[in-house]
């Protein structure tokens, strides 16, 4: 499968820093409903993505890495397979995203709730506590 993906994306190898396989297929959790997720890292222009669409159509769910939300970037960084590109150079490039995630991770994780009810209860508790803090003049 990886060699097929590589041959499908070889035509843009000089225009991207990397082509990564991510998602359930990269994690080895392939099911009949799985799509093949591909991230293009640092494409030279946005037209690279359009050329990919023209060439391989809907065969892959292709995204530009830099356009994705940070939590998805981190999942890709932690769970990817390099199709095209240099693993070491990509690791250096990913450093700033790892650092940004480390700085924000506690905020993101502290805002995850099991239910809407849990979120409402926590927000009410926070507001109640805020009212107990004396306000400065």
GUNU-494131 format. One line per 4 residues: number of its first residue (from 1); their letters; for each residue x, y, z of N, C-alpha, C, O. Coordinates in Angstrom, 2 decimals, padded with zeros to 5 digits. Last residue first. Example, Ala and Ser with C-alpha at 12.3 -4.5 7.8 and 13.67 -1.06 7.14 Angstrom:
REM residues 2
2 = sa = 012.85 -002.25 007.08 013.67 -001.06 007.14 012.90 000.03 007.87 013.41 001.14 008.04  013.19 -005.69 007.80 012.30 -004.50 007.80 013.20 -003.30 007.80 014.24 -003.32 008.46
END
This chain:
REM residues 137
137 = xxxx = -010.41 047.66 043.57 -011.01 048.92 043.12 -010.18 049.58 042.08 -010.54 050.65 041.59  -010.71 044.12 043.13 -009.89 045.30 043.40 -010.60 046.54 042.87 -011.31 046.48 041.87  -012.97 041.87 044.66 -012.57 042.63 043.49 -011.74 043.84 043.91 -012.04 044.50 044.90  -012.52 038.78 046.28 -012.73 040.24 046.40 -012.19 040.95 045.16 -011.09 040.66 044.69
133 = xxxx = -014.13 035.93 045.17 -012.84 036.63 045.17 -013.11 038.13 045.27 -013.84 038.69 044.45  -016.62 034.96 044.84 -016.09 034.97 046.20 -014.78 035.74 046.30 -014.37 036.15 047.39  -017.04 034.88 042.15 -017.79 035.89 042.91 -017.29 036.00 044.35 -017.51 037.01 045.01  -015.57 032.66 041.42 -015.13 034.00 041.00 -015.81 035.09 041.81 -015.20 036.11 042.12
129 = xxxx = -017.18 030.57 042.34 -015.90 030.82 042.98 -015.38 032.22 042.65 -014.81 032.89 043.51  -019.25 030.75 040.48 -019.54 030.88 041.91 -018.26 031.22 042.67 -018.27 032.08 043.55  -017.85 030.19 038.13 -018.49 031.50 038.32 -018.78 031.76 039.79 -018.59 032.88 040.28  -017.10 027.52 038.65 -016.08 028.54 038.42 -016.66 029.93 038.66 -016.03 030.75 039.33
125 = xxxx = -019.58 026.29 038.82 -018.69 026.27 039.98 -017.62 027.34 039.85 -017.27 028.01 040.83  -020.50 026.74 036.19 -021.21 027.32 037.32 -020.33 027.37 038.57 -020.32 028.37 039.29  -018.60 025.17 034.79 -018.69 026.62 034.55 -019.40 027.31 035.70 -018.97 028.38 036.14  -019.25 022.64 035.76 -017.92 023.19 036.01 -017.92 024.70 035.81 -017.30 025.44 036.58
121 = xxxx = -021.88 022.38 034.78 -021.60 022.33 036.22 -020.24 022.93 036.56 -020.11 023.65 037.55  -021.41 022.49 032.00 -022.25 023.50 032.66 -021.97 023.54 034.16 -021.83 024.62 034.74  -019.83 020.18 031.64 -019.31 021.49 031.28 -020.09 022.60 032.00 -019.50 023.53 032.53  -021.63 018.18 032.43 -020.38 018.36 033.16 -019.79 019.74 032.88 -019.29 020.39 033.80
117 = xxxx = -023.59 018.54 030.41 -023.94 018.75 031.82 -022.67 018.99 032.65 -022.64 019.89 033.49  -022.25 017.73 028.16 -022.61 019.15 028.27 -022.93 019.47 029.72 -022.59 020.55 030.21  -019.60 015.42 029.01 -020.97 015.76 028.63 -021.18 017.26 028.74 -020.37 017.97 029.35  -016.94 015.25 029.41 -017.62 014.03 029.01 -019.04 014.32 028.52 -019.60 013.57 027.73
113 = xxxx = -014.78 017.82 028.15 -015.81 017.35 029.07 -016.46 016.10 028.51 -016.54 015.91 027.30  -011.92 019.78 028.06 -012.60 018.61 027.50 -013.56 018.06 028.55 -013.18 017.87 029.70  -010.34 021.76 029.05 -011.63 022.14 028.47 -012.34 020.99 027.76 -013.24 021.21 026.96  -007.95 020.71 029.72 -008.82 021.10 030.83 -010.20 021.53 030.33 -011.13 021.66 031.12
109 = xxxx = -006.76 020.36 027.23 -007.22 019.19 027.96 -008.16 019.55 029.10 -009.08 018.79 029.42  -006.16 023.03 026.57 -007.01 022.22 025.70 -007.61 021.05 026.48 -008.81 020.80 026.41  -004.46 023.78 028.65 -005.71 024.51 028.40 -006.68 023.69 027.56 -007.89 023.67 027.82  -002.35 021.97 028.41 -003.14 021.98 029.64 -004.47 022.70 029.45 -005.49 022.30 030.01
105 = xxxx = -001.30 022.65 025.82 -001.94 021.36 026.08 -002.83 021.37 027.33 -003.94 020.84 027.31  000.16 024.89 025.21 -001.30 024.99 025.26 -002.01 023.74 025.75 -003.20 023.78 026.05  002.87 024.24 025.21 002.45 025.47 025.87 000.93 025.54 026.06 000.46 026.20 026.99  002.82 021.98 023.62 003.23 021.85 025.02 002.77 023.07 025.82 002.35 022.95 026.96
101 = xxxx = 002.15 023.13 021.15 001.21 022.22 021.81 001.55 022.10 023.30 000.65 022.11 024.14  004.48 024.60 020.63 003.21 025.30 020.75 002.18 024.43 021.47 001.43 024.93 022.32  006.28 022.44 020.44 006.45 023.46 021.48 005.14 024.21 021.70 004.73 024.43 022.85  005.32 021.11 018.18 005.38 020.41 019.47 005.48 021.41 020.62 004.82 021.24 021.65
97 = xxxx = 005.69 023.13 016.34 004.32 022.69 016.61 004.27 021.91 017.93 003.31 022.02 018.69  008.46 023.32 016.29 007.68 024.48 016.73 006.23 024.11 017.04 005.62 024.72 017.92  009.21 020.71 015.31 009.57 021.17 016.65 008.69 022.32 017.12 008.20 022.29 018.26  008.77 020.01 012.69 007.67 019.81 013.63 007.96 020.36 015.03 007.05 020.46 015.85
93 = xxxx = 011.29 020.40 011.55 010.19 021.30 011.18 009.05 021.20 012.19 008.42 022.22 012.52  012.66 018.23 012.65 013.07 019.60 012.96 011.95 020.59 012.66 011.69 021.50 013.45  011.19 016.18 011.39 011.22 016.28 012.85 011.65 017.67 013.30 011.06 018.23 014.23  011.83 016.62 008.73 010.45 016.80 009.17 010.39 016.95 010.69 009.61 017.76 011.21
89 = xxxx = 014.54 015.92 008.81 014.15 017.30 008.46 012.72 017.58 008.90 012.43 018.68 009.39  014.24 013.18 009.46 014.97 014.09 010.34 014.58 015.54 010.06 014.32 016.30 010.99  012.78 012.09 007.27 012.26 012.01 008.64 012.94 013.01 009.58 012.27 013.62 010.41  012.21 013.58 004.24 013.27 013.15 005.14 012.77 013.22 006.58 012.37 014.28 007.05
85 = xxxx = 009.79 012.39 001.81 010.44 013.37 002.66 011.47 012.73 003.57 011.59 011.51 003.66  006.86 010.50 001.52 007.90 011.25 000.80 008.47 012.26 001.78 007.73 012.91 002.51  005.75 009.11 003.65 005.65 008.56 002.30 006.74 009.18 001.43 007.45 008.48 000.71  006.01 008.40 006.98 006.53 009.25 005.91 006.44 008.50 004.59 006.99 007.41 004.43
81 = xxxx = 003.28 008.09 009.04 004.28 007.35 008.28 004.71 008.26 007.14 003.88 008.82 006.42  002.34 009.16 012.37 002.39 009.26 010.91 003.39 008.27 010.33 004.22 007.70 011.04  001.70 010.24 015.11 001.22 008.99 014.50 001.20 009.10 012.98 000.13 009.14 012.38  002.61 012.71 015.98 002.83 011.54 016.84 002.49 010.22 016.17 002.96 009.17 016.62
77 = xxxx = 001.83 014.41 013.92 003.24 014.35 014.31 003.53 013.08 015.11 004.57 012.45 014.92  -000.97 013.99 014.01 -000.19 013.59 012.83 001.28 013.44 013.19 001.92 012.46 012.81  -001.53 015.09 016.49 -001.85 013.68 016.25 -001.07 013.17 015.04 -000.59 012.04 015.04  -000.72 017.70 015.96 000.01 016.91 016.97 -000.28 015.43 016.79 000.62 014.60 016.92
73 = xxxx = -002.63 018.45 014.05 -001.21 018.46 013.70 -000.42 017.58 014.67 000.44 016.81 014.25  -004.90 018.33 015.66 -004.75 017.35 014.58 -003.30 017.30 014.12 -002.79 016.22 013.82  -004.44 020.47 017.36 -004.58 019.13 017.94 -004.49 018.03 016.87 -004.05 016.92 017.17  -004.33 022.68 015.53 -003.13 022.22 016.24 -003.29 020.81 016.79 -002.35 020.02 016.70
69 = xxxx = -006.03 022.21 012.37 -005.98 022.67 013.77 -004.81 022.01 014.50 -004.35 020.93 014.13  -004.33 022.68 009.16 -005.09 021.89 010.13 -005.02 022.49 011.53 -004.07 023.20 011.86  -002.65 023.92 007.41 -004.02 024.43 007.50 -004.85 023.74 008.58 -005.96 024.18 008.88  -000.27 022.50 007.35 -000.28 023.81 008.01 -001.68 024.39 008.17 -001.87 025.27 009.01
65 = xxxx = -000.95 020.23 005.75 -000.64 020.11 007.18 -000.81 021.44 007.90 -001.43 021.50 008.97  -003.54 020.00 003.58 -002.28 020.71 003.79 -002.06 020.76 005.30 -002.89 021.28 006.03  -004.89 016.74 002.78 -004.95 018.04 003.46 -003.56 018.68 003.44 -002.55 018.00 003.31  -006.82 014.27 001.21 -005.55 015.01 001.24 -005.76 016.39 001.82 -006.66 017.13 001.42
61 = xxxx = -007.89 011.32 001.15 -008.37 012.53 001.82 -007.13 013.36 002.10 -006.47 013.18 003.13  -007.75 009.65 -002.03 -007.17 010.00 -000.73 -007.88 011.23 -000.17 -008.40 012.06 -000.91  -009.35 009.41 -004.26 -008.71 008.20 -003.74 -008.16 008.42 -002.33 -008.12 007.49 -001.53  -010.55 011.41 -005.68 -011.02 011.15 -004.33 -010.42 009.91 -003.70 -010.95 009.40 -002.71
57 = xxxx = -007.73 012.32 -007.66 -009.16 012.42 -007.36 -009.49 012.18 -005.91 -008.81 012.67 -005.01  -005.17 012.36 -008.53 -005.60 011.16 -007.81 -007.06 011.20 -007.38 -007.58 010.24 -006.81  -005.03 014.74 -010.15 -004.29 013.53 -010.50 -004.85 012.27 -009.83 -005.00 011.24 -010.48  -006.59 016.73 -009.01 -006.76 016.40 -010.43 -006.16 015.04 -010.76 -006.72 014.27 -011.55
53 = xxxx = -005.55 016.77 -006.40 -006.95 016.43 -006.62 -007.19 016.01 -008.07 -007.91 015.04 -008.33  -002.94 017.63 -007.00 -003.15 016.31 -006.39 -004.59 015.86 -006.63 -004.83 014.72 -007.02  -003.50 020.17 -007.91 -002.94 019.20 -008.85 -003.07 017.78 -008.32 -003.29 016.84 -009.09  -004.37 021.30 -005.53 -005.31 021.17 -006.65 -004.81 020.17 -007.69 -005.59 019.42 -008.27
49 = xxxx = -001.98 021.25 -004.07 -003.13 020.49 -003.60 -004.14 020.28 -004.74 -004.70 019.19 -004.87  -000.46 023.04 -005.56 -000.01 021.65 -005.44 -001.19 020.77 -005.02 -001.38 019.68 -005.56  -001.50 025.53 -005.20 -001.90 024.82 -006.41 -001.43 023.36 -006.39 -001.97 022.53 -007.14  -000.29 026.64 -003.06 -001.57 025.97 -002.82 -002.00 025.16 -004.05 -002.79 024.22 -003.93
45 = xxxx = 003.25 025.85 -003.19 002.09 026.72 -003.47 000.82 025.93 -003.18 000.85 024.70 -003.06  004.93 024.06 -001.88 005.49 025.32 -002.40 004.39 026.33 -002.73 004.59 027.53 -002.55  003.82 022.64 001.20 003.78 022.69 -000.26 004.27 024.05 -000.75 004.03 025.07 -000.09  004.36 021.63 003.97 005.01 022.77 003.33 005.00 022.71 001.80 006.06 022.73 001.18
41 = xxxx = 003.12 018.45 003.62 003.86 019.34 004.51 004.62 020.37 003.68 005.42 020.02 002.81  000.07 016.99 003.24 001.17 017.59 002.48 001.83 018.61 003.38 001.18 019.55 003.85  -001.29 014.05 004.48 -000.96 015.44 004.77 000.23 015.86 003.91 001.25 015.18 003.86  -003.94 011.79 004.00 -002.62 012.24 003.56 -002.45 013.71 003.93 -003.36 014.52 003.72
37 = xxxx = -005.85 008.99 004.81 -005.56 010.40 005.11 -004.12 010.72 004.75 -003.19 010.02 005.16  -008.10 007.01 003.43 -006.65 007.13 003.50 -006.32 008.61 003.62 -006.48 009.38 002.67  -010.82 005.92 005.50 -010.29 006.54 004.29 -008.78 006.64 004.47 -008.26 006.37 005.55  -012.63 003.12 006.76 -011.47 004.02 006.81 -011.19 004.64 005.45 -011.31 003.99 004.41
33 = xxxx = -014.54 001.20 006.74 -015.00 002.59 006.60 -013.84 003.59 006.58 -014.07 004.79 006.41  -013.26 -001.14 007.23 -013.88 -000.99 005.91 -014.34 000.44 005.67 -014.52 000.84 004.52  -010.27 -000.03 008.96 -011.56 -000.72 008.89 -012.13 -000.54 007.49 -011.53 000.15 006.66  -007.10 000.12 010.45 -007.87 000.16 009.21 -009.16 -000.65 009.35 -009.15 -001.80 009.80
29 = xxxx = -005.18 000.79 012.31 -006.56 000.56 012.75 -007.53 000.61 011.57 -008.65 001.11 011.69  -002.60 001.65 012.01 -002.86 000.22 011.90 -004.26 -000.16 012.35 -004.49 -001.31 012.74  -002.10 004.30 011.87 -002.09 003.71 013.22 -002.33 002.20 013.19 -002.26 001.54 014.23  -002.50 004.80 009.20 -001.14 004.93 009.74 -001.02 004.28 011.11 000.04 003.77 011.47
25 = xxxx = -005.30 004.44 009.15 -004.44 003.57 008.35 -003.01 003.61 008.89 -002.37 002.57 009.02  -006.29 006.50 010.79 -006.47 005.09 011.18 -005.55 004.16 010.40 -005.07 003.17 010.95  -003.79 009.11 010.41 -005.13 008.60 010.68 -005.13 007.11 010.96 -004.11 006.53 011.33  -001.49 009.53 007.63 -001.90 009.64 009.02 -003.29 009.06 009.20 -003.90 008.59 008.24
21 = xxxx = 001.32 009.87 005.65 000.12 009.07 005.85 -000.22 009.21 007.33 000.64 009.05 008.19  002.75 012.75 004.18 002.60 011.86 005.33 001.27 011.12 005.27 000.24 011.67 004.89  005.23 014.20 002.40 003.89 013.63 002.23 003.77 012.57 003.32 004.55 011.63 003.38  007.20 017.21 002.66 006.86 015.83 002.95 005.44 015.48 002.58 004.57 016.35 002.46
17 = xxxx = 007.75 019.53 001.40 008.75 019.04 002.36 008.48 017.57 002.67 009.40 016.79 002.92  007.08 019.70 -002.13 006.65 019.59 -000.74 007.83 019.17 000.12 008.77 018.54 -000.36  008.03 019.58 -004.67 007.25 020.76 -004.31 006.71 020.73 -002.89 005.98 021.63 -002.48  009.18 017.25 -005.41 010.06 018.43 -005.40 009.34 019.69 -004.91 009.96 020.74 -004.74
13 = xxxx = 006.99 015.48 -005.41 008.06 015.31 -004.42 009.00 016.51 -004.33 009.57 016.77 -003.26  004.83 015.25 -007.04 004.97 016.51 -006.30 006.14 016.49 -005.32 006.27 017.38 -004.49  004.94 012.71 -008.15 004.98 013.85 -009.07 005.09 015.20 -008.36 005.41 016.20 -009.00  004.50 010.89 -006.09 005.88 011.15 -006.54 005.97 012.41 -007.39 006.99 013.10 -007.36
9 = xxxx = 002.02 010.03 -005.37 002.42 011.39 -004.96 003.82 011.77 -005.42 004.27 012.89 -005.15  001.74 007.44 -006.32 000.68 008.41 -006.63 001.10 009.85 -006.33 000.61 010.78 -006.96  003.94 006.18 -005.20 003.93 006.39 -006.65 002.85 007.39 -007.06 003.02 008.12 -008.04  003.12 006.17 -002.50 004.31 006.91 -002.91 004.30 007.17 -004.41 004.61 008.28 -004.85
5 = xxxx = 000.93 004.46 -002.64 000.73 005.86 -002.25 001.91 006.70 -002.72 001.74 007.79 -003.26  002.25 002.10 -003.34 001.22 002.66 -004.23 000.99 004.14 -003.93 000.87 004.96 -004.84  003.86 001.73 -001.10 004.51 001.97 -002.40 003.51 002.53 -003.42 003.88 003.35 -004.27  001.92 001.28 000.84 002.77 002.48 000.92 003.45 002.78 -000.41 003.59 003.94 -000.79
1 = x = 000.83 -001.20 000.00 000.00 000.00 000.00 000.87 001.26 000.00 000.60 002.20 -000.75
END
